[in-house]
């Protein structure tokens, strides 16, 4: 049975949302312009923060006009649960007719995509310059 400390906490102030679980927060900043919503992720994307991120992104996609971009440049950690969360974000966006894009992928995230066999799944949502063998 979990304690209150084990429950994810959601806080929001001026476009910044914290998805917290114990000591591993994921900070999400939101900015929208020109039909595009950019969510900047900072911190750890793992089993503890994946589901709260999916709930947040589902809400953003439901209100998005055309494009949702996840900027991963601030991630300090991402595991397979985090990749699964990103895949669910992509599926939700596609089902809603919203364009989904990942930017700011670290070498670690690219490595995870490669070893997990998910690189082809995400290839269409990454900028060309970050795709292995990509040009640009």
VOGU-3710 file (C-alpha; in Angstrom, 3 decimals, decimal comma):
1> xxxxxxxxxx> 0,000/0,000/0,000  1,542/3,305/-1,056  1,975/6,357/1,098  1,038/9,849/0,092  4,715/10,451/-0,693  4,547/7,668/-3,296  1,722/9,345/-5,221  2,738/11,560/-8,168  2,312/15,262/-7,469  1,291/17,735/-10,132
11> xxxxxxxxxx> 2,081/21,408/-9,719  1,642/24,170/-12,259  2,779/27,786/-12,288  3,069/30,025/-15,335  3,512/27,332/-18,000  5,727/25,157/-15,815  4,453/21,848/-14,557  6,314/19,496/-12,256  5,578/15,810/-12,365  7,088/14,528/-9,144
21> xxxxxxxxxx> 7,503/11,139/-7,640  9,611/11,056/-4,495  12,900/12,748/-5,395  12,803/12,313/-9,160  10,952/15,252/-10,660  10,277/15,828/-14,314  9,840/19,497/-15,095  7,703/20,364/-18,109  7,558/23,862/-19,550  4,903/24,760/-22,106
31> xxxxxxxxxx> 4,882/27,439/-24,765  2,527/27,841/-27,695  2,781/29,921/-30,842  1,827/29,715/-34,516  -0,278/26,567/-34,100  2,577/24,732/-32,368  2,833/23,721/-28,701  6,336/22,996/-27,413  6,780/21,009/-24,221  10,291/21,234/-22,795
41> xxxxxxxxxx> 11,194/18,264/-20,606  13,871/18,530/-17,909  14,811/15,890/-15,367  14,115/12,169/-15,377  11,673/10,372/-17,650  11,239/6,937/-16,114  8,645/4,606/-14,629  7,724/7,158/-11,957  7,137/10,083/-14,336  6,008/8,383/-17,554
51> xxxxxxxxxx> 2,298/8,068/-16,772  1,885/11,643/-15,470  3,659/12,863/-18,621  1,246/10,896/-20,814  -1,742/12,421/-19,019  -0,318/15,918/-19,491  0,522/15,355/-23,166  -2,920/13,832/-23,805  -4,460/17,070/-22,501  -2,139/19,193/-24,623
61> xxxxxxxxxx> -2,889/17,134/-27,739  -6,631/17,412/-27,102  -6,269/21,205/-27,228  -3,532/21,434/-29,868  -4,221/23,070/-33,182  -1,641/21,444/-35,461  1,688/20,427/-33,907  3,039/19,218/-30,586  6,804/19,202/-30,089  8,578/17,518/-27,174
71> xxxxxxxxxx> 11,990/19,069/-26,555  14,040/16,429/-24,734  17,229/18,500/-24,434  16,755/18,915/-20,666  16,363/15,221/-19,861  18,999/13,911/-17,481  17,725/10,329/-17,601  15,417/8,235/-19,756  14,730/4,522/-19,521  12,541/2,118/-21,461
81> xxxxxxxxxx> 9,463/3,316/-19,543  10,273/6,791/-20,781  10,547/5,570/-24,371  7,200/3,827/-23,997  5,693/7,114/-22,779  7,084/8,911/-25,829  5,645/6,215/-28,093  2,216/6,627/-26,474  2,436/10,404/-27,012  3,151/9,790/-30,691
91> xxxxxxxxxx> 0,220/7,363/-31,038  -2,182/9,751/-29,299  -1,112/12,610/-31,557  -1,517/10,531/-34,719  -4,963/9,326/-33,637  -5,966/12,956/-33,060  -4,583/14,188/-36,391  -1,927/16,281/-34,643  1,663/16,357/-35,919  4,096/15,103/-33,265
101> xxxxxxxxxx> 7,829/15,796/-33,165  10,748/15,022/-30,863  13,689/17,429/-30,656  16,792/17,729/-28,508  17,478/14,003/-28,360  20,665/13,210/-26,451  23,107/10,536/-27,526  21,782/8,413/-24,637  18,180/8,593/-25,891  19,315/7,866/-29,448
111> xxxxxxxxxx> 21,264/4,866/-28,141  18,167/3,594/-26,296  16,130/3,922/-29,481  18,770/2,011/-31,397  19,258/-0,900/-28,968  15,526/-1,235/-28,328  14,772/-1,475/-32,043  12,485/1,577/-31,804  14,576/3,838/-34,031  12,421/3,102/-37,117
121> xxxxxxxxxx> 9,266/3,801/-35,102  10,496/7,269/-34,101  12,348/8,123/-37,317  9,376/10,025/-38,712  9,089/12,305/-35,675  12,751/13,251/-35,255  14,521/16,076/-37,057  16,587/14,796/-39,984  19,884/15,888/-38,426  19,343/13,596/-35,413
131> xxxxxx> 18,467/10,480/-37,387  21,358/8,046/-37,727  22,777/8,475/-41,197  20,593/11,558/-41,643  21,702/14,630/-43,510  21,219/18,162/-42,418
//
